[in-house]
Amino acid sequence: MRKILFCFIAISFALKTYSANTDLFTYDKERINTDFKELSEIEKYTIENNYPSYVEVNRFKEINYCSSNLNPQNTLGLFPDKMDWGSFAWGFCCCPIGFFVVAINKDKDSIAKESYWTGVVVNVVLSAISNVARVFAYGI
């Protein structure tokens, strides 16, 4: 039984690694230059003013009309800025069916698909943590 389960998991991971989307490797050079220009202004301000607090940097941002996204709620960058919570739930709670409902659905936008994959990753990480805790607790 374990060999069959292992083969199923190995095949599913092999199929997930294939990607035919060419948009994954494109970027907008002008947007990147604009973002780095604003970040350079903020960096220059922080160095000149002996590393001010977050509130002072936000005040500088408002005065200079910078549009950099300094979001204290998402400091680690774990979740996307815009989240489709329905797609996240499909990925977190029922990822095999959610794969057909969200991931390969051509009607869903990139925010929904990114939210779905975020849910899948969170599910896998939490499952791994609980399995490791179970192994240490019960030795199973």
WOZI-V597208 format. One record per residue. N is the residue number from 1. RES is the residue in three letters. SS is DSSP state (H for helix, E for strand, C for the rest). Layout:
BEGIN
n:res:ss
N:RES:SS
N:RES:SS
END
This chain:
BEGIN
n:res:ss
1:MET:C
2:ARG:H
3:LYS:H
4:ILE:H
5:LEU:H
6:PHE:H
7:CYS:H
8:PHE:H
9:ILE:H
10:ALA:H
11:ILE:H
12:SER:H
13:PHE:H
14:ALA:H
15:LEU:H
16:LYS:H
17:THR:C
18:TYR:C
19:SER:C
20:ALA:C
21:ASN:C
22:THR:H
23:ASP:H
24:LEU:H
25:PHE:H
26:THR:C
27:TYR:C
28:ASP:C
29:LYS:H
30:GLU:H
31:ARG:H
32:ILE:H
33:ASN:H
34:THR:H
35:ASP:H
36:PHE:H
37:LYS:H
38:GLU:H
39:LEU:H
40:SER:H
41:GLU:H
42:ILE:H
43:GLU:H
44:LYS:H
45:TYR:H
46:THR:H
47:ILE:H
48:GLU:H
49:ASN:C
50:ASN:C
51:TYR:C
52:PRO:C
53:SER:C
54:TYR:H
55:VAL:H
56:GLU:H
57:VAL:H
58:ASN:H
59:ARG:H
60:PHE:H
61:LYS:H
62:GLU:H
63:ILE:H
64:ASN:H
65:TYR:C
66:CYS:C
67:SER:C
68:SER:C
69:ASN:C
70:LEU:C
71:ASN:C
72:PRO:H
73:GLN:H
74:ASN:H
75:THR:C
76:LEU:C
77:GLY:C
78:LEU:C
79:PHE:C
80:PRO:C
81:ASP:C
82:LYS:C
83:MET:C
84:ASP:C
85:TRP:H
86:GLY:H
87:SER:H
88:PHE:H
89:ALA:H
90:TRP:H
91:GLY:H
92:PHE:H
93:CYS:H
94:CYS:C
95:CYS:H
96:PRO:H
97:ILE:H
98:GLY:H
99:PHE:H
100:PHE:H
101:VAL:H
102:VAL:H
103:ALA:H
104:ILE:C
105:ASN:C
106:LYS:C
107:ASP:C
108:LYS:C
109:ASP:C
110:SER:H
111:ILE:H
112:ALA:H
113:LYS:H
114:GLU:H
115:SER:H
116:TYR:H
117:TRP:H
118:THR:H
119:GLY:H
120:VAL:H
121:VAL:H
122:VAL:H
123:ASN:H
124:VAL:H
125:VAL:H
126:LEU:H
127:SER:H
128:ALA:H
129:ILE:H
130:SER:H
131:ASN:H
132:VAL:H
133:ALA:H
134:ARG:H
135:VAL:H
136:PHE:H
137:ALA:H
138:TYR:H
139:GLY:C
140:ILE:C
END
